[in-house]
């Protein structure tokens, strides 16, 4: 499991510049100037971060509990 963590971190770091958007957000950002479209992209990423952090916390909790039960 510990071998997969660097791979996951690498994939996450490489995907950060992508900043995927839905079509409606893309068209809205495209209609604006560059500065406002970058702010819109940042806002989308900021709103997407809490669900991923909650999921990561839940997965860490499950793995820590699993390690406790396997140790008994």
N, C-alpha and C positions, 0 to 999 in steps of 0.2 A: 504494500500500500504506500509506503514511504517513497518508493521509486516513481510512483505516478504523480506525486505532488509537484515536482519540478516541471514535468511535462504539462500539467494543467496550468501552472503559473506561466509557462512559456506561451501556451496557446492564448491565454487571457491577455498577456502583454502584447502579443502580435495582433489581436483582434481589436484592441482599443482604438486605433485610428479609423477603423471602419465606420463606426457611428451609424448603424443602420436606422432607417426611418420608414414609416409607412408612406404611402403615396401622397396622402393629403399633406403630411408634414413636409415632405420633399418639395412639393409644388409651392407651398407657402414659403419655404426657405429660399427656393429658387427665385421667387418673385421679389424677394427683398435684396438689399445690398449684402455684401460679404460679411460685414461686421454683425449684422442682425442674424444672418443665417448661422454663423458660428455660435452665437448666444443661444439660438433655438436648439442647435445640436447639443450644446452643453446642458441645456435644460432637460432635454430628453434623456440624456445619460444620467443626470442627477436623479430624475424621477424613477429611472430603472434600477438604480443602485440599491435602495433599501430592500426590495424583494429578494435580490440576489444575496445580500448580506444576511437576511433572515434565513434563507435556505442554507447558506454556508454554516451559520450558527447551529441550525437544526441538525445538519449532517455531522458536524463536530460533536454535538451532544450525543447523537446516536452512536458514533464510533467510540466515544469515551465510555459510555455505558456498556457497550459490547465488550470493551477491554476489561472492565470491572467484572463482568459476569464470567468471562473466560478465565480470569485469574483465580476464581473460586474453585 
